[in-house]
Amino acid sequence: MLHLKGETIVYPLPDEELLRSDEEYWGIRFPDDYREFLKTYNGAEPVEKSFEAIGHLFALTRFFCALDDYEDRDDGWYDLMVVEAPMTEFLTRDPDSTAVELAPIGEVFGECFLCLDYRQDPEHPGVCILDKENSGEYDPTTYPVANSFTEFLGMLHISEDEMLGFGDDLRKELADPRVIEVPTGEGDRQELAARAARREEPAPQKRRWKWPWQK
């Protein structure tokens, strides 16, 4: 189960018109799972930040957001289009292309970015890390992470080092009532459904014990 910090969701949530505008600008189409994530948890910061790739541990700082009025917002720096502007030459191998091959969707600690990777299958992009520091113009250095956005969400976890160094803070974050639980697999969805069913069950009526002569 993935936990998102509810207070970090960026409002207003994007509508279809805004998402189509961003897609048209990049020359791509967002996969359905990422599209729904943006429309529900726009720019949220996860509690579980760690994930593994190429035998190393990486940390996701936050997801980027989609904003229509990014110029007037303090959090406009995390808008998808704003993030893309200074790194266009790293998002494709073809300088003449009008479409990106890599779409940055999150910030990874250490001058890296989480990207949707359209190079292998434009209809079903995978997820990779773009190592900006070690990339050249139209020669991006990337590391494969997951076959889909949903698969990536299921990879996020709290590492042992994080728990050892920040265990108390992480437990407080997980206990925060603003935290939103996001199912990343069928087991998680079944658990949430079971919880909802338990909450909907009427509370058992307590029977008051009476003496025989009491009505």
C-alpha positions as CSV (number, residue, x, y, z in Angstrom):
1,M,0.0,0.0,0.0
2,L,1.4,3.4,-1.0
3,H,0.9,6.4,1.3
4,L,0.7,9.9,0.0
5,K,0.9,13.1,2.1
6,G,-2.6,14.6,1.5
7,E,-1.4,18.1,2.3
8,T,1.0,18.0,-0.6
9,I,-1.6,17.4,-3.3
10,V,-1.7,20.4,-5.6
11,Y,-5.1,22.0,-6.3
12,P,-7.0,22.5,-8.5
13,L,-6.7,19.0,-9.8
14,P,-6.1,18.9,-13.6
15,D,-9.1,18.3,-15.9
16,E,-9.1,16.6,-19.3
17,E,-8.6,19.8,-21.2
18,L,-5.3,20.6,-19.3
19,L,-4.0,17.1,-19.7
20,R,-4.7,17.0,-23.4
21,S,-2.9,20.3,-23.7
22,D,0.2,19.0,-22.0
23,E,0.1,15.8,-24.1
24,E,-0.2,17.8,-27.3
25,Y,2.7,20.0,-26.3
26,W,4.9,16.9,-25.7
27,G,3.5,14.9,-28.6
28,I,2.6,11.9,-26.5
29,R,-0.4,10.4,-24.6
30,F,-0.2,9.7,-20.9
31,P,-1.0,6.1,-20.0
32,D,-4.4,5.7,-18.3
33,D,-2.9,4.8,-14.8
34,Y,-0.7,7.9,-14.7
35,R,-3.6,10.0,-16.1
36,E,-5.9,9.0,-13.3
37,F,-3.1,9.5,-10.7
38,L,-2.7,13.1,-11.9
39,K,-6.4,13.7,-11.8
40,T,-6.6,12.4,-8.2
41,Y,-3.2,13.0,-6.5
42,N,-1.7,15.9,-8.5
43,G,1.9,16.5,-7.5
44,A,1.7,14.5,-4.2
45,E,4.7,13.6,-2.1
46,P,4.9,9.9,-1.1
47,V,5.8,8.7,2.4
48,E,7.5,5.7,0.8
49,K,10.3,7.2,-1.3
50,S,12.8,4.4,-1.9
51,F,12.9,2.2,-5.0
52,E,15.5,0.0,-6.6
53,A,17.0,0.2,-10.1
54,I,20.2,-1.2,-11.7
55,G,21.2,-2.6,-8.3
56,H,21.0,0.7,-6.5
57,L,18.6,2.4,-4.2
58,F,17.0,5.7,-5.3
59,A,14.7,8.1,-3.6
60,L,11.7,9.9,-5.2
61,T,11.4,13.4,-3.8
62,R,7.9,14.1,-5.2
63,F,5.7,13.7,-8.2
64,F,5.3,16.7,-10.6
65,C,1.9,18.3,-11.1
66,A,-0.2,19.7,-13.9
67,L,-1.2,23.4,-13.5
68,D,-2.9,25.9,-15.7
69,D,-1.8,28.9,-13.7
70,Y,1.8,27.8,-12.8
71,E,3.2,31.4,-13.4
72,D,1.2,32.7,-10.4
73,R,1.9,29.8,-8.0
74,D,4.8,29.1,-5.6
75,D,4.4,25.4,-6.5
76,G,4.5,26.3,-10.2
77,W,8.1,25.1,-10.2
78,Y,6.8,21.5,-10.1
79,D,4.5,21.9,-13.1
80,L,5.3,19.3,-15.8
81,M,5.8,22.0,-18.5
82,V,8.0,24.2,-16.3
83,V,10.2,21.2,-15.4
84,E,10.6,20.3,-19.0
85,A,11.6,23.7,-20.3
86,P,15.3,23.7,-19.2
87,M,16.0,20.1,-20.1
88,T,14.4,19.7,-23.6
89,E,17.6,18.5,-25.2
90,F,17.8,15.5,-22.7
91,L,14.3,14.2,-23.5
92,T,14.8,12.9,-27.0
93,R,17.6,11.5,-29.2
94,D,16.4,13.4,-32.3
95,P,17.0,17.1,-32.4
96,D,14.5,17.5,-35.2
97,S,11.7,15.7,-33.4
98,T,8.7,17.7,-32.1
99,A,7.8,14.9,-29.6
100,V,9.6,13.9,-26.5
101,E,10.8,10.3,-25.9
102,L,11.1,10.8,-22.1
103,A,8.4,12.6,-20.1
104,P,9.6,13.7,-16.6
105,I,7.0,13.0,-14.0
106,G,8.9,13.1,-10.7
107,E,12.1,14.4,-9.0
108,V,14.6,11.8,-7.9
109,F,17.3,12.7,-5.4
110,G,20.7,13.5,-7.0
111,E,20.0,15.4,-10.2
112,C,17.8,12.7,-11.6
113,F,14.3,12.6,-12.9
114,L,11.6,9.9,-13.0
115,C,10.3,9.6,-16.6
116,L,7.8,7.9,-18.7
117,D,9.8,6.1,-21.4
118,Y,8.2,6.1,-24.8
119,R,11.2,4.8,-26.8
120,Q,10.2,1.1,-26.9
121,D,6.4,1.4,-27.0
122,P,4.8,4.8,-27.5
123,E,1.4,3.3,-26.6
124,H,2.5,1.6,-23.4
125,P,5.5,3.6,-21.9
126,G,7.6,2.2,-19.2
127,V,9.3,4.1,-16.4
128,C,13.0,5.0,-16.2
129,I,15.4,7.3,-14.4
130,L,17.0,10.1,-16.4
131,D,20.5,10.9,-15.1
132,K,20.7,14.5,-16.2
133,E,24.2,15.1,-14.8
134,N,25.6,12.3,-17.0
135,S,23.5,13.0,-20.1
136,G,24.6,14.9,-23.2
137,E,22.5,16.9,-25.6
138,Y,20.2,14.5,-27.4
139,D,22.1,11.7,-25.7
140,P,20.2,10.9,-22.5
141,T,21.6,8.5,-19.9
142,T,18.7,6.5,-18.5
143,Y,18.2,3.5,-16.2
144,P,15.2,1.2,-16.6
145,V,12.9,1.0,-13.5
146,A,9.5,-0.5,-14.3
147,N,7.3,-1.7,-17.2
148,S,4.4,0.6,-16.2
149,F,3.5,3.5,-13.9
150,T,1.4,1.2,-11.7
151,E,4.3,-1.3,-11.4
152,F,6.5,1.6,-10.3
153,L,4.1,2.6,-7.6
154,G,4.2,-0.9,-6.2
155,M,8.0,-0.6,-6.0
156,L,8.1,2.4,-3.6
157,H,8.9,1.4,0.0
158,I,10.6,2.6,3.2
159,S,14.2,1.4,3.2
160,E,15.9,-0.1,6.3
161,D,18.3,2.9,6.4
162,E,15.3,5.3,6.4
163,M,13.6,3.4,9.2
164,L,16.8,3.4,11.2
165,G,17.5,7.0,10.7
166,F,14.0,8.5,10.6
167,G,11.8,5.8,12.1
168,D,10.0,8.1,14.5
169,D,9.3,10.7,11.9
170,L,8.1,8.1,9.4
171,R,5.7,6.6,11.9
172,K,4.3,10.0,12.6
173,E,3.8,10.6,8.9
174,L,2.0,7.3,8.5
175,A,-0.2,8.1,11.4
176,D,-1.1,11.6,10.1
177,P,-4.9,11.6,9.4
178,R,-4.2,13.5,6.2
179,V,-2.3,10.6,4.7
180,I,-4.0,8.9,1.8
181,E,-3.7,5.2,1.2
182,V,-3.3,4.3,-2.5
183,P,-3.7,0.6,-3.5
184,T,-1.0,-0.6,-5.8
185,G,-2.2,-4.2,-6.3
186,E,-5.2,-6.5,-6.0
187,G,-4.3,-7.3,-2.4
188,D,-4.4,-3.7,-1.4
189,R,-7.7,-3.1,-3.2
190,Q,-9.2,-6.1,-1.4
191,E,-8.0,-4.8,1.9
192,L,-9.5,-1.4,1.4
193,A,-12.8,-3.0,0.3
194,A,-12.8,-5.1,3.4
195,R,-12.2,-2.1,5.6
196,A,-15.0,-0.2,3.9
197,A,-17.4,-3.1,4.4
198,R,-16.5,-3.3,8.1
199,R,-17.1,0.4,8.5
200,E,-20.5,0.0,6.9
201,E,-21.7,-2.8,9.1
202,P,-24.1,-1.6,11.8
203,A,-22.6,-1.6,15.3
204,P,-23.9,-4.5,17.4
205,Q,-26.6,-3.5,19.9
206,K,-25.6,-3.8,23.5
207,R,-28.2,-5.7,25.5
208,R,-28.8,-4.3,28.9
209,W,-29.0,-7.0,31.6
210,K,-32.2,-6.8,33.6
211,W,-33.6,-8.4,36.8
212,P,-36.5,-10.7,36.2
213,W,-39.0,-8.2,37.5
214,Q,-37.7,-5.4,35.3
215,K,-39.4,-4.8,32.0
